[in-house]
Amino acid sequence: MINRTSPESSALEVFTKTEIEILDKLRSSGATLRNKTVKDYVIELARIGGYLARGKDPPPGNTVMWRGLSRLTDIHLGFELGRENYG
């Protein structure tokens, strides 16, 4: 909902620093986002849920966002376990 009301707000209002770090590492282009807005990271979350983000595509729906959040949660758990065990 924050993405709909104020998409240009800081991503830190919605995502944790670790989630932002993970989404940055998963970016297909490999480049870090400059502005780090909610809108940018919601699109990245939707992409890991299967959203293609083409120019004329409608905004991502609930199912795609749920899939993305589910995958991010799994990746986050693995990230934390790896950090705990290796460093």
N, CA, C and O atoms as a DFTB+ gen file, in Angstrom:
348 C
 N C O
     1  1       0.821      -1.198       0.000
     2  2       0.000       0.000       0.000
     3  2       0.863       1.260       0.000
     4  3       0.494       2.270      -0.599
     5  1       2.008       1.200       0.670
     6  2       2.887       2.374       0.676
     7  2       3.365       2.678      -0.735
     8  3       3.528       3.842      -1.104
     9  1       3.590       1.631      -1.526
    10  2       4.013       1.837      -2.910
    11  2       2.957       2.604      -3.696
    12  3       3.298       3.384      -4.585
    13  1       1.699       2.398      -3.386
    14  2       0.630       3.112      -4.095
    15  2       0.475       4.548      -3.618
    16  3       0.174       5.432      -4.420
    17  1       0.674       4.795      -2.327
    18  2       0.442       6.135      -1.794
    19  2       1.670       7.040      -1.875
    20  3       1.543       8.236      -2.140
    21  1       2.863       6.474      -1.647
    22  2       4.076       7.292      -1.725
    23  2       5.250       6.444      -2.244
    24  3       6.133       6.057      -1.478
    25  1       5.245       6.161      -3.556
    26  2       6.256       5.279      -4.144
    27  2       7.677       5.820      -4.088
    28  3       8.632       5.058      -4.235
    29  1       7.828       7.098      -3.882
    30  2       9.174       7.681      -3.859
    31  2       9.782       7.726      -2.457
    32  3      10.870       8.272      -2.274
    33  1       9.084       7.154      -1.456
    34  2       9.661       7.125      -0.112
    35  2      10.835       6.162      -0.060
    36  3      11.031       5.343      -0.958
    37  1      11.595       6.275       0.991
    38  2      12.770       5.431       1.173
    39  2      12.358       3.970       1.333
    40  3      11.370       3.659       1.998
    41  1      13.129       3.087       0.716
    42  2      12.855       1.648       0.818
    43  2      12.993       1.153       2.255
    44  3      12.422       0.124       2.614
    45  1      13.741       1.873       3.069
    46  2      13.921       1.468       4.466
    47  2      12.631       1.558       5.275
    48  3      12.559       1.023       6.381
    49  1      11.609       2.227       4.736
    50  2      10.316       2.290       5.407
    51  2       9.554       0.980       5.266
    52  3       8.631       0.712       6.036
    53  1       9.937       0.159       4.281
    54  2       9.214      -1.078       3.989
    55  2      10.097      -2.315       4.166
    56  3       9.646      -3.336       4.686
    57  1      11.346      -2.220       3.734
    58  2      12.259      -3.357       3.753
    59  2      13.356      -3.156       4.795
    60  3      13.723      -2.026       5.116
    61  1      13.875      -4.272       5.320
    62  2      15.011      -4.187       6.238
    63  2      16.290      -3.972       5.423
    64  3      16.298      -4.149       4.204
    65  1      17.360      -3.591       6.105
    66  2      18.640      -3.404       5.413
    67  2      19.105      -4.700       4.770
    68  3      19.664      -4.685       3.673
    69  1      18.880      -5.814       5.441
    70  2      19.282      -7.109       4.894
    71  2      18.465      -7.446       3.655
    72  3      19.017      -7.944       2.674
    73  1      17.168      -7.186       3.679
    74  2      16.336      -7.443       2.503
    75  2      16.773      -6.589       1.325
    76  3      16.799      -7.064       0.189
    77  1      17.116      -5.337       1.584
    78  2      17.600      -4.455       0.525
    79  2      18.910      -4.989      -0.035
    80  3      19.111      -4.996      -1.249
    81  1      19.798      -5.434       0.838
    82  2      21.071      -5.999       0.406
    83  2      20.846      -7.234      -0.474
    84  3      21.496      -7.386      -1.508
    85  1      19.944      -8.098      -0.072
    86  2      19.638      -9.305      -0.849
    87  2      19.042      -8.934      -2.201
    88  3      19.456      -9.477      -3.224
    89  1      18.079      -8.020      -2.222
    90  2      17.464      -7.616      -3.488
    91  2      18.484      -6.945      -4.406
    92  3      18.412      -7.101      -5.625
    93  1      19.430      -6.203      -3.838
    94  2      20.501      -5.614      -4.651
    95  2      21.356      -6.705      -5.297
    96  3      21.727      -6.599      -6.466
    97  1      21.663      -7.745      -4.535
    98  2      22.488      -8.835      -5.067
    99  2      21.741      -9.639      -6.123
   100  3      22.361     -10.197      -7.029
   101  1      20.424      -9.704      -6.017
   102  2      19.624     -10.478      -6.963
   103  2      19.261      -9.707      -8.229
   104  3      18.703     -10.285      -9.162
   105  1      19.563      -8.434      -8.277
   106  2      19.219      -7.626      -9.462
   107  2      19.807      -8.247     -10.712
   108  3      20.979      -8.624     -10.734
   109  1      19.001      -8.354     -11.744
   110  2      19.448      -8.986     -12.982
   111  2      20.547      -8.179     -13.669
   112  3      21.429      -8.756     -14.305
   113  1      20.505      -6.864     -13.550
   114  2      21.514      -6.037     -14.203
   115  2      22.799      -5.962     -13.389
   116  3      23.845      -5.585     -13.917
   117  1      22.733      -6.315     -12.117
   118  2      23.907      -6.271     -11.261
   119  2      24.205      -4.894     -10.694
   120  3      25.041      -4.763      -9.800
   121  1      23.535      -3.866     -11.198
   122  2      23.777      -2.506     -10.727
   123  2      22.943      -2.207      -9.485
   124  3      21.800      -2.651      -9.377
   125  1      23.507      -1.465      -8.564
   126  2      22.782      -1.053      -7.362
   127  2      21.869       0.117      -7.722
   128  3      22.245       0.995      -8.499
   129  1      20.679       0.119      -7.155
   130  2      19.759       1.224      -7.398
   131  2      20.280       2.485      -6.735
   132  3      20.772       2.446      -5.608
   133  1      20.171       3.593      -7.433
   134  2      20.667       4.857      -6.882
   135  2      19.727       5.461      -5.865
   136  3      20.153       5.870      -4.786
   137  1      18.458       5.522      -6.198
   138  2      17.501       6.221      -5.346
   139  2      17.004       5.386      -4.179
   140  3      16.670       5.927      -3.125
   141  1      16.952       4.080      -4.356
   142  2      16.491       3.156      -3.320
   143  2      15.116       3.538      -2.797
   144  3      14.913       3.708      -1.595
   145  1      14.168       3.671      -3.734
   146  2      12.799       4.008      -3.353
   147  2      11.974       2.745      -3.173
   148  3      12.362       1.662      -3.611
   149  1      10.835       2.901      -2.524
   150  2       9.914       1.787      -2.326
   151  2       9.523       1.201      -3.685
   152  3       9.492      -0.018      -3.855
   153  1       9.231       2.060      -4.633
   154  2       8.808       1.617      -5.966
   155  2       9.857       0.697      -6.602
   156  3       9.511      -0.352      -7.145
   157  1      11.111       1.079      -6.536
   158  2      12.188       0.287      -7.137
   159  2      12.283      -1.096      -6.516
   160  3      12.425      -2.090      -7.228
   161  1      12.207      -1.168      -5.210
   162  2      12.358      -2.450      -4.529
   163  2      11.101      -3.310      -4.602
   164  3      11.200      -4.536      -4.548
   165  1       9.934      -2.707      -4.720
   166  2       8.713      -3.488      -4.931
   167  2       8.794      -4.179      -6.292
   168  3       8.393      -5.336      -6.425
   169  1       9.308      -3.482      -7.295
   170  2       9.481      -4.086      -8.619
   171  2      10.500      -5.219      -8.538
   172  3      10.292      -6.273      -9.140
   173  1      11.589      -5.025      -7.812
   174  2      12.583      -6.097      -7.659
   175  2      11.994      -7.297      -6.933
   176  3      12.275      -8.440      -7.295
   177  1      11.188      -7.050      -5.922
   178  2      10.515      -8.133      -5.206
   179  2       9.568      -8.873      -6.149
   180  3       9.514     -10.103      -6.140
   181  1       8.826      -8.128      -6.956
   182  2       7.907      -8.742      -7.919
   183  2       8.671      -9.561      -8.959
   184  3       8.194     -10.609      -9.395
   185  1       9.844      -9.093      -9.355
   186  2      10.635      -9.842     -10.345
   187  2      11.031     -11.211      -9.832
   188  3      11.008     -12.175     -10.597
   189  1      11.391     -11.331      -8.567
   190  2      11.747     -12.661      -8.073
   191  2      10.505     -13.531      -7.889
   192  3      10.611     -14.735      -7.658
   193  1       9.330     -12.912      -7.992
   194  2       8.070     -13.644      -7.966
   195  2       7.548     -13.968      -9.354
   196  3       6.480     -14.564      -9.494
   197  1       8.299     -13.577     -10.388
   198  2       7.907     -13.908     -11.754
   199  2       7.441     -12.743     -12.604
   200  3       7.102     -12.941     -13.770
   201  1       7.414     -11.557     -12.071
   202  2       6.988     -10.368     -12.823
   203  2       8.062     -10.019     -13.846
   204  3       9.249     -10.028     -13.523
   205  1       7.658      -9.711     -15.075
   206  2       8.617      -9.427     -16.135
   207  2       9.011      -7.953     -16.214
   208  3      10.076      -7.634     -16.744
   209  1       8.193      -7.068     -15.711
   210  2       8.477      -5.625     -15.654
   211  2       8.766      -5.032     -17.029
   212  3       9.684      -4.227     -17.186
   213  1       7.984      -5.431     -18.010
   214  2       8.117      -4.827     -19.338
   215  2       7.412      -3.485     -19.338
   216  3       6.613      -3.205     -18.445
   217  1       7.688      -2.672     -20.303
   218  2       7.168      -1.312     -20.351
   219  2       5.666      -1.173     -20.214
   220  3       5.197      -0.285     -19.501
   221  1       4.900      -2.021     -20.872
   222  2       3.446      -1.869     -20.861
   223  2       2.750      -2.851     -19.931
   224  3       1.524      -2.960     -19.961
   225  1       3.499      -3.559     -19.115
   226  2       2.888      -4.494     -18.168
   227  2       2.153      -3.727     -17.073
   228  3       2.599      -2.662     -16.646
   229  1       1.020      -4.276     -16.622
   230  2       0.327      -3.635     -15.492
   231  2       1.145      -3.828     -14.218
   232  3       2.079      -4.630     -14.204
   233  1       0.815      -3.115     -13.166
   234  2       1.537      -3.307     -11.902
   235  2       1.419      -4.760     -11.440
   236  3       0.448      -5.438     -11.773
   237  1       2.398      -5.238     -10.678
   238  2       2.343      -6.621     -10.215
   239  2       1.144      -6.855      -9.302
   240  3       0.752      -5.983      -8.527
   241  1       0.581      -8.038      -9.410
   242  2      -0.597      -8.384      -8.611
   243  2      -0.227      -9.074      -7.314
   244  3       0.947      -9.266      -6.999
   245  1      -1.257      -9.441      -6.572
   246  2      -1.067     -10.049      -5.256
   247  2      -0.328     -11.376      -5.317
   248  3       0.529     -11.642      -4.474
   249  1      -0.644     -12.217      -6.302
   250  2      -0.020     -13.531      -6.395
   251  2       1.476     -13.401      -6.657
   252  3       2.282     -14.083      -6.023
   253  1       1.844     -12.538      -7.578
   254  2       3.258     -12.326      -7.904
   255  2       3.994     -11.747      -6.701
   256  3       5.120     -12.151      -6.411
   257  1       3.372     -10.813      -6.006
   258  2       4.009     -10.218      -4.832
   259  2       4.166     -11.262      -3.724
   260  3       5.186     -11.291      -3.036
   261  1       3.151     -12.118      -3.553
   262  2       3.227     -13.167      -2.541
   263  2       4.360     -14.128      -2.871
   264  3       5.133     -14.506      -1.990
   265  1       4.465     -14.531      -4.162
   266  2       5.551     -15.429      -4.567
   267  2       6.911     -14.783      -4.317
   268  3       7.829     -15.435      -3.819
   269  1       7.038     -13.514      -4.659
   270  2       8.298     -12.805      -4.440
   271  2       8.647     -12.713      -2.969
   272  3       9.798     -12.930      -2.590
   273  1       7.673     -12.396      -2.137
   274  2       7.913     -12.286      -0.703
   275  2       8.259     -13.644      -0.106
   276  3       9.107     -13.737       0.781
   277  1       7.611     -14.685      -0.585
   278  2       7.912     -16.035      -0.120
   279  2       9.345     -16.435      -0.477
   280  3      10.064     -16.992       0.353
   281  1       9.753     -16.152      -1.705
   282  2      11.121     -16.464      -2.118
   283  2      12.127     -15.612      -1.350
   284  3      13.172     -16.114      -0.939
   285  1      11.822     -14.319      -1.149
   286  2      12.724     -13.450      -0.401
   287  2      12.892     -13.951       1.033
   288  3      13.994     -13.906       1.581
   289  1      11.815     -14.425       1.637
   290  2      11.889     -14.959       2.997
   291  2      12.810     -16.173       3.053
   292  3      13.622     -16.295       3.971
   293  1      12.688     -17.068       2.079
   294  2      13.557     -18.247       2.027
   295  2      15.023     -17.850       1.820
   296  3      15.919     -18.381       2.477
   297  1      15.249     -16.923       0.913
   298  2      16.616     -16.464       0.646
   299  2      17.183     -15.773       1.877
   300  3      18.352     -15.959       2.215
   301  1      16.360     -14.980       2.546
   302  2      16.786     -14.264       3.751
   303  2      17.196     -15.247       4.848
   304  3      18.197     -15.036       5.533
   305  1      16.424     -16.317       5.014
   306  2      16.757     -17.336       5.999
   307  2      18.104     -17.971       5.676
   308  3      18.942     -18.124       6.565
   309  1      18.320     -18.339       4.432
   310  2      19.603     -18.911       4.026
   311  2      20.749     -17.937       4.217
   312  3      21.845     -18.323       4.624
   313  1      20.491     -16.670       3.921
   314  2      21.500     -15.628       4.089
   315  2      21.906     -15.502       5.555
   316  3      23.092     -15.412       5.872
   317  1      20.924     -15.497       6.436
   318  2      21.203     -15.385       7.869
   319  2      21.920     -16.623       8.394
   320  3      22.835     -16.507       9.209
   321  1      21.515     -17.807       7.936
   322  2      22.202     -19.036       8.365
   323  2      23.639     -19.051       7.889
   324  3      24.534     -19.457       8.631
   325  1      23.873     -18.615       6.666
   326  2      25.235     -18.539       6.158
   327  2      26.082     -17.529       6.914
   328  3      27.257     -17.772       7.192
   329  1      25.484     -16.407       7.241
   330  2      26.194     -15.381       7.994
   331  2      26.546     -15.893       9.384
   332  3      27.630     -15.611       9.897
   333  1      25.634     -16.645       9.996
   334  2      25.830     -17.186      11.332
   335  2      26.930     -18.250      11.329
   336  3      27.747     -18.297      12.248
   337  1      26.957     -19.089      10.320
   338  2      27.913     -20.191      10.273
   339  2      29.290     -19.808       9.725
   340  3      30.301     -20.408      10.090
   341  1      29.318     -18.795       8.838
   342  2      30.580     -18.484       8.179
   343  2      31.072     -17.077       8.445
   344  3      32.099     -16.662       7.907
   345  1      30.375     -16.369       9.240
   346  2      30.955     -15.166       9.494
   347  2      30.592     -13.907       9.862
   348  3      31.448     -13.034      10.002
